[in-house]
Amino acid sequence: MKPFPDNVPMDKVALSLATALGARDLHTRAHSDRVVHLSTELGQYIELSDDELEMLALGAQFHDLGKIGIPDKVLRKPAAFEEDEWVCMKQHAVIGEQIILAINGENSPGIARTVRHHHEHFDGSGYPDGLRGTDIPLYSRIISLADSYDAMIETRAYHKARQHKEVMAILDSEAGSKHDPDLLHAFCLTIEKSSMRGTDA
C-alpha cells in the first residue's frame, strides 16, 4: 500500500481522521477537540514555539484515534470495564501510534510517539511502556493532564460530571504519581482563565 503523498498537508490528514473518529464515536471526537484546546493553552503558557504548538495540537487531536480499533462492546460499554476489557481498551494508544505511522509523513514519528505515550504516568505506573518522569515525551505529559481534566468534568456513562474544584483536588493528589508536578502547577494557573474550565455549581 502506498503512503500518503508528501504534498498532502498534515492538517488535512488530521481533519480526515478526526472526521472518521467522529463518525465512529462522536463523544470521543468532541473530547479530543477539547483536549486540543486545553493542551494548546498549557503549551502557550510554557512558551512552546508555534511549530511545537502545532505538533502538540496534532498529538492532542489524535490521542484517542486508536479507539477506532476498539470493539463497540468495549468502547460503548456504559459501565466500568472488566479486567479483559480494560486490557483491550489500553490497546488504543498503540493502535493510534500505528495509524499515525502509516501516514508516513515528515512529522508522523513524533506525533505517533506522543500518541503512544499519553497514558504513561510520571511514576512509571502507566502504559504501554511504563516510562517515568521526563522520559515521557513532553507533549504526552501535557495531553495527559488535559485528557484527565476533561474526562472528569464531563458526564460519562459510568460517572457524573465532577465540579472543577473536585477535579483540581484529584489532579493535585496525582502530582508526581500520574502527572508531572511542574506541568500541573502551570495547568492550575491556565485552567482558571480557560473557557474550558468546569463549573463549581
C-alpha positions, 0 to 999 in steps of 0.5 A: 500500500502506498503512503500518503503523498508528501504534498498532502498537508498534515492538517488535512490528514488530521481533519480526515481522521478526526472526521472518521473518529467522529463518525465512529464515536462522536463523544470521543471526537468532541473530547479530543477537540477539547483536549486540543484546546486545553493542551494548546493553552498549557503549551502557550503558557510554557512558551512552546514555539508555534511549530511545537504548538502545532505538533502538540495540537496534532498529538492532542487531536489524535490521542484517542484515534486508536479507539477506532480499533476498539470493539463497540462492546468495549468502547460503548460499554456504559459501565466500568470495564472488566479486567479483559476489557480494560486490557483491550481498551489500553490497546488504543494508544498503540493502535493510534501510534500505528495509524499515525505511522502509516501516514508516513509523513515528515512529522508522523514519528513524533506525533505517533510517539506522543500518541503512544505515550499519553497514558504513561504516568510520571511514576512509571505506573502507566502504559504501554511502556511504563516510562517515568518522569521526563522520559515521557515525551513532553507533549504526552505529559501535557495531553495527559493532564488535559485528557484527565481534566476533561474526562472528569468534568464531563458526564460519562456513562459510568460517572457524573460530571465532577465540579472543577474544584473536585477535579483540581483536588484529584489532579493535585493528589496525582502530582508526581504519581500520574502527572508531572508536578511542574506541568500541573502547577502551570495547568492550575494557573491556565485552567482558571482563565480557560473557557474550558474550565468546569463549573463549581455549581 
